[in-house]
Amino acid sequence: MNEFELIQHFFTRSACAQGGENISLGIGDDCALLQIPAGQSCAVSTDTLVCGIHFPDNSPAFLLGQRALAVAVSDLAAMGATPIGFTLALTLPQIDAVWLQGFSEGLSAMAQRCAIALVGGDTTRGPLAMTMTVMGAVPKQQALLRSGAQDGDLLCVSGPLGAGAAAVPVVLGEVDPQTIDADTLQSLLAAYWSPQPQLQLGQYLRSKAHAALDISDGLLADCEHIAKASNVCLQIQQAHVPVAAAARQVLGDAAALECALSGGDDYQLAFTIAAGELGQLQQQFPAVRVIGQVCAGVGVELLDDLGQPITQQYSGYQHFN
Amino acid sequence: MNEFELIQHFFTRSACAQGGENISLGIGDDCALLQIPAGQSCAVSTDTLVCGIHFPDNSPAFLLGQRALAVAVSDLAAMGATPIGFTLALTLPQIDAVWLQGFSEGLSAMAQRCAIALVGGDTTRGPLAMTMTVMGAVPKQQALLRSGAQDGDLLCVSGPLGAGAAAVPVVLGEVDPQTIDADTLQSLLAAYWSPQPQLQLGQYLRSKAHAALDISDGLLADCEHIAKASNVCLQIQQAHVPVAAAARQVLGDAAALECALSGGDDYQLAFTIAAGELGQLQQQFPAVRVIGQVCAGVGVELLDDLGQPITQQYSGYQHFN
């Protein structure tokens, strides 16, 4: 099977490559053509996952397909954008029909959940890696930036944190899954392999949040991005940070808290919002939690129950330390 | 230097990352925001280059930056699109400031020539590879597809072919550059390292050509794509195929012709057009050559001077044979 037949078979015919709203030309020409509705901007983001760095080299293909797309679409959610299409640059060490079938099915499953379609890509030979570029539409002037946080805003997160990072030892095979109860195991693996991009919340926040991003590097590291871009200080009350029950179950409270603060891989949203918006927001999105506030200053301050700074160092995940 | 500082230093501050027309938000948030002018579609294409497969592992960083972007932008030219922005997913084995400086300068040089801006990306650790996703705008219903070739059209190419492929032995160090005269050497290396995407021609052809693509896999293989998508036969008169002088100089006529027919790496456009359009077209783009015609049937036929099919097999470059 040559390259063209490979792409034809596994991707052009996959469920996620059958077009969608606002796609006037999909896979198969020099470019795809997307329609951005009048009055909207095209939001675009790129993520690369490399085998052995972002996922273990025995990762199940279906799960990998799901996760790779979810991680990328999460950036659209963080802007308040509505997904339209994505391209996939896939580098493969060899053709493996079973692997490709599983991967494209996982991709299609997540694409359906996110209402996004595969519109193009490239397949090359080399060490296993994939780059997704996702595109969506967001009304002009309503995109959720990192730079709008205001003194007095509440700092919120969209849901419990830490399960993605707590799952890593299980995913890597460092912990025997038999030692974990079935419900906890399922929660951990779901958090890692099929994070749900917070698209509905992102779109709801468009005219409401002052700043937002998705938590990929860890709560503290990502809040630093908001603080820096907005030129404010974000104060986080440690006791208010929602820690995923599955993470506490498998790691204990202290290590689970560390996962929630700096583990990354959560793909929940962190955002700042005026206090007056909170009631209606939590009615529609009951998992949202207030974890702190925005004040004048710089950086991120983690506070204990007495409002005193906690000096322990946490650091987000970085590739080149 | 950590990942964020790396990106900050070499890419956020690079000349090509300073925004541009139709870019309302560049690097630094979860997504970039592009403006697609009213009445236009967003054209998008992705290309991956892997070290050791698409370029030799001692490639000069500046030249590699130029070439990687040119190859990707060529797909926008082939659709008749006007470039807006691109993302870069760069996988690096290690941080090398000199390499990064050279690469970002090469990228910026080509970005300036193409009027396209870097709007985002991802940097990961791993074997050297890069994926570019380019985005542009093209008026609705005017994009140049592969599927519109009509019986009776002329088949044209935008300029001489074969120099990119003829340069490969020199680029790989298999041929001593000292054995090649200076002008020829310069032509070959320019064809390989800084192909010029045919943007002006592509935009001119929008309301005129019936089908078009850029020649990346080789003339014959790419014309097969038009033939298949348009459900027609493309007849190519071998004697009319323009062979780059530098390719003939260094390889002789027969091998240079083979490069022109099936070498790939040309990034010229192949397109079909009604005969009545030819005069004005060649006045504005004198390098355009008619190399054949479109007729009823299937596939590509290469014809000799007497109009007889040439049966010799040529094949385009494919990664997984």
Boltz contact constraints between the chains, C-beta under 6 A:
constraints:
  - contact:
      token1: [A, 2]
      token2: [B, 318]
      max_distance: 6.0
  - contact:
      token1: [A, 2]
      token2: [B, 320]
      max_distance: 6.0
  - contact:
      token1: [A, 2]
      token2: [B, 321]
      max_distance: 6.0
  - contact:
      token1: [A, 3]
      token2: [B, 318]
      max_distance: 6.0
  - contact:
      token1: [A, 3]
      token2: [B, 319]
      max_distance: 6.0
  - contact:
      token1: [A, 3]
      token2: [B, 320]
      max_distance: 6.0
  - contact:
      token1: [A, 29]
      token2: [B, 145]
      max_distance: 6.0
  - contact:
      token1: [A, 29]
      token2: [B, 146]
      max_distance: 6.0
  - contact:
      token1: [A, 30]
      token2: [B, 75]
      max_distance: 6.0
  - contact:
      token1: [A, 30]
      token2: [B, 78]
      max_distance: 6.0
  - contact:
      token1: [A, 30]
      token2: [B, 79]
      max_distance: 6.0
  - contact:
      token1: [A, 30]
      token2: [B, 213]
      max_distance: 6.0
  - contact:
      token1: [A, 31]
      token2: [B, 43]
      max_distance: 6.0
  - contact:
      token1: [A, 31]
      token2: [B, 44]
      max_distance: 6.0
  - contact:
      token1: [A, 31]
      token2: [B, 45]
      max_distance: 6.0
  - contact:
      token1: [A, 31]
      token2: [B, 75]
      max_distance: 6.0
  - contact:
      token1: [A, 31]
      token2: [B, 79]
      max_distance: 6.0
  - contact:
      token1: [A, 32]
      token2: [B, 44]
      max_distance: 6.0
  - contact:
      token1: [A, 33]
      token2: [B, 41]
      max_distance: 6.0
  - contact:
      token1: [A, 33]
      token2: [B, 43]
      max_distance: 6.0
  - contact:
      token1: [A, 33]
      token2: [B, 143]
      max_distance: 6.0
  - contact:
      token1: [A, 34]
      token2: [B, 42]
      max_distance: 6.0
  - contact:
      token1: [A, 35]
      token2: [B, 41]
      max_distance: 6.0
  - contact:
      token1: [A, 36]
      token2: [B, 36]
      max_distance: 6.0
  - contact:
      token1: [A, 36]
      token2: [B, 42]
      max_distance: 6.0
  - contact:
      token1: [A, 41]
      token2: [B, 33]
      max_distance: 6.0
  - contact:
      token1: [A, 41]
      token2: [B, 35]
      max_distance: 6.0
  - contact:
      token1: [A, 42]
      token2: [B, 34]
      max_distance: 6.0
  - contact:
      token1: [A, 42]
      token2: [B, 36]
      max_distance: 6.0
  - contact:
      token1: [A, 42]
      token2: [B, 42]
      max_distance: 6.0
  - contact:
      token1: [A, 43]
      token2: [B, 31]
      max_distance: 6.0
  - contact:
      token1: [A, 43]
      token2: [B, 33]
      max_distance: 6.0
  - contact:
      token1: [A, 44]
      token2: [B, 31]
      max_distance: 6.0
  - contact:
      token1: [A, 44]
      token2: [B, 32]
      max_distance: 6.0
  - contact:
      token1: [A, 45]
      token2: [B, 31]
      max_distance: 6.0
  - contact:
      token1: [A, 46]
      token2: [B, 87]
      max_distance: 6.0
  - contact:
      token1: [A, 46]
      token2: [B, 89]
      max_distance: 6.0
  - contact:
      token1: [A, 46]
      token2: [B, 120]
      max_distance: 6.0
  - contact:
      token1: [A, 46]
      token2: [B, 121]
      max_distance: 6.0
  - contact:
      token1: [A, 46]
      token2: [B, 122]
      max_distance: 6.0
  - contact:
      token1: [A, 47]
      token2: [B, 122]
      max_distance: 6.0
  - contact:
      token1: [A, 48]
      token2: [B, 89]
      max_distance: 6.0
  - contact:
      token1: [A, 48]
      token2: [B, 122]
      max_distance: 6.0
  - contact:
      token1: [A, 48]
      token2: [B, 124]
      max_distance: 6.0
  - contact:
      token1: [A, 50]
      token2: [B, 124]
      max_distance: 6.0
  - contact:
      token1: [A, 50]
      token2: [B, 126]
      max_distance: 6.0
  - contact:
      token1: [A, 53]
      token2: [B, 125]
      max_distance: 6.0
  - contact:
      token1: [A, 75]
      token2: [B, 30]
      max_distance: 6.0
  - contact:
      token1: [A, 75]
      token2: [B, 31]
      max_distance: 6.0
  - contact:
      token1: [A, 78]
      token2: [B, 30]
      max_distance: 6.0
  - contact:
      token1: [A, 79]
      token2: [B, 30]
      max_distance: 6.0
  - contact:
      token1: [A, 79]
      token2: [B, 31]
      max_distance: 6.0
  - contact:
      token1: [A, 87]
      token2: [B, 46]
      max_distance: 6.0
  - contact:
      token1: [A, 87]
      token2: [B, 133]
      max_distance: 6.0
  - contact:
      token1: [A, 89]
      token2: [B, 46]
      max_distance: 6.0
  - contact:
      token1: [A, 89]
      token2: [B, 48]
      max_distance: 6.0
  - contact:
      token1: [A, 89]
      token2: [B, 131]
      max_distance: 6.0
  - contact:
      token1: [A, 95]
      token2: [B, 320]
      max_distance: 6.0
  - contact:
      token1: [A, 120]
      token2: [B, 46]
      max_distance: 6.0
  - contact:
      token1: [A, 121]
      token2: [B, 46]
      max_distance: 6.0
  - contact:
      token1: [A, 122]
      token2: [B, 46]
      max_distance: 6.0
  - contact:
      token1: [A, 122]
      token2: [B, 47]
      max_distance: 6.0
  - contact:
      token1: [A, 122]
      token2: [B, 48]
      max_distance: 6.0
  - contact:
      token1: [A, 124]
      token2: [B, 48]
      max_distance: 6.0
  - contact:
      token1: [A, 124]
      token2: [B, 50]
      max_distance: 6.0
  - contact:
      token1: [A, 124]
      token2: [B, 319]
      max_distance: 6.0
  - contact:
      token1: [A, 125]
      token2: [B, 53]
      max_distance: 6.0
  - contact:
      token1: [A, 125]
      token2: [B, 319]
      max_distance: 6.0
  - contact:
      token1: [A, 126]
      token2: [B, 50]
      max_distance: 6.0
  - contact:
      token1: [A, 127]
      token2: [B, 127]
      max_distance: 6.0
  - contact:
      token1: [A, 131]
      token2: [B, 89]
      max_distance: 6.0
  - contact:
      token1: [A, 131]
      token2: [B, 131]
      max_distance: 6.0
  - contact:
      token1: [A, 133]
      token2: [B, 87]
      max_distance: 6.0
  - contact:
      token1: [A, 133]
      token2: [B, 133]
      max_distance: 6.0
  - contact:
      token1: [A, 143]
      token2: [B, 33]
      max_distance: 6.0
  - contact:
      token1: [A, 145]
      token2: [B, 29]
      max_distance: 6.0
  - contact:
      token1: [A, 146]
      token2: [B, 29]
      max_distance: 6.0
  - contact:
      token1: [A, 213]
      token2: [B, 30]
      max_distance: 6.0
  - contact:
      token1: [A, 318]
      token2: [B, 2]
      max_distance: 6.0
  - contact:
      token1: [A, 318]
      token2: [B, 3]
      max_distance: 6.0
  - contact:
      token1: [A, 319]
      token2: [B, 3]
      max_distance: 6.0
  - contact:
      token1: [A, 319]
      token2: [B, 124]
      max_distance: 6.0
  - contact:
      token1: [A, 319]
      token2: [B, 125]
      max_distance: 6.0
  - contact:
      token1: [A, 320]
      token2: [B, 2]
      max_distance: 6.0
  - contact:
      token1: [A, 320]
      token2: [B, 3]
      max_distance: 6.0
  - contact:
      token1: [A, 320]
      token2: [B, 95]
      max_distance: 6.0
  - contact:
      token1: [A, 321]
      token2: [B, 2]
      max_distance: 6.0
